[in-house]
């Protein structure tokens, strides 16, 4: 059973159906993350997206940090994916 220390993250996990994990390098995302947040604020309606940190743990491997973007609609998730996750 998962135990959430962040009630808003738990809420996002149940409320938003579409999730995109953006890997965080050892140097962080810094300005790139700010640009993603600004893009969401401009292109996705208020209340239709959220952002929380996420860690993927795999037995026998080093844990990996992600910024997890949550979206209400598949269209918004797809637009985000094509803008930020597909190499240009």
C-alpha positions as CSV (number, residue, x, y, z in Angstrom):
1,X,0.0,0.0,0.0
2,X,1.3,3.5,-0.9
3,X,1.4,6.1,1.8
4,X,1.3,9.7,0.5
5,X,2.9,12.5,2.6
6,X,1.5,15.0,0.2
7,X,-2.3,15.1,0.1
8,X,-2.4,17.2,-3.1
9,X,-0.2,14.6,-4.9
10,X,-2.6,11.8,-3.7
11,X,-5.5,13.9,-5.1
12,X,-3.7,14.3,-8.4
13,X,-3.1,10.6,-8.7
14,X,-6.8,9.9,-8.4
15,X,-8.2,12.9,-10.3
16,X,-6.0,13.1,-13.4
17,X,-6.1,10.2,-15.8
18,X,-3.2,11.2,-18.0
19,X,0.4,11.4,-16.7
20,X,3.7,12.2,-18.3
21,X,7.0,11.7,-16.4
22,X,9.9,13.9,-17.4
23,X,13.2,12.5,-16.2
24,X,15.3,14.8,-14.0
25,X,19.0,14.7,-14.7
26,X,21.5,15.0,-11.9
27,X,21.8,18.7,-12.7
28,X,18.0,19.2,-12.4
29,X,15.6,20.7,-14.9
30,X,16.0,24.4,-13.7
31,X,14.8,26.8,-16.4
32,X,13.5,24.0,-18.6
33,X,11.0,23.1,-15.9
34,X,10.0,26.8,-15.6
35,X,9.3,26.8,-19.3
36,X,7.2,23.6,-19.1
37,X,5.1,25.1,-16.3
38,X,4.7,28.4,-18.2
39,X,3.6,26.4,-21.3
40,X,1.0,24.5,-19.2
41,X,-0.3,27.8,-17.7
42,X,-0.7,29.3,-21.1
43,X,-2.0,26.3,-23.1
44,X,-4.0,24.2,-20.6
45,X,-7.0,25.5,-18.7
46,X,-6.7,26.2,-15.0
47,X,-7.5,23.1,-12.9
48,X,-6.9,20.8,-15.9
49,X,-3.3,20.0,-15.1
50,X,-1.0,19.6,-12.1
51,X,2.7,18.9,-11.4
52,X,4.4,16.8,-8.6
53,X,7.7,15.1,-8.1
54,X,7.8,11.3,-8.6
55,X,10.5,8.7,-7.9
56,X,10.6,5.4,-9.7
57,X,12.2,2.7,-7.6
58,X,13.2,-0.6,-9.2
59,X,14.7,-3.4,-7.1
60,X,18.4,-3.6,-7.7
61,X,18.7,-0.3,-9.5
62,X,19.3,3.3,-8.6
63,X,16.1,5.3,-8.0
64,X,15.2,7.8,-10.7
65,X,13.6,11.2,-10.1
66,X,10.9,12.6,-12.4
67,X,8.7,15.6,-12.7
68,X,5.2,14.2,-13.2
69,X,2.8,16.3,-15.2
70,X,-0.9,15.3,-14.8
71,X,-3.6,16.2,-17.3
72,X,-7.3,15.9,-17.4
73,X,-7.6,15.3,-21.1
74,X,-5.6,13.1,-23.5
75,X,-5.4,16.0,-25.9
76,X,-3.6,18.2,-23.4
77,X,-1.3,15.4,-22.5
78,X,-0.5,14.7,-26.2
79,X,0.2,18.4,-26.9
80,X,2.6,18.5,-23.9
81,X,4.3,15.3,-25.0
82,X,4.9,16.5,-28.5
83,X,6.1,19.9,-27.3
84,X,8.5,18.8,-24.5
85,X,9.3,15.1,-24.8
86,X,9.8,14.3,-28.4
87,X,13.3,15.3,-29.7
88,X,13.0,18.2,-32.2
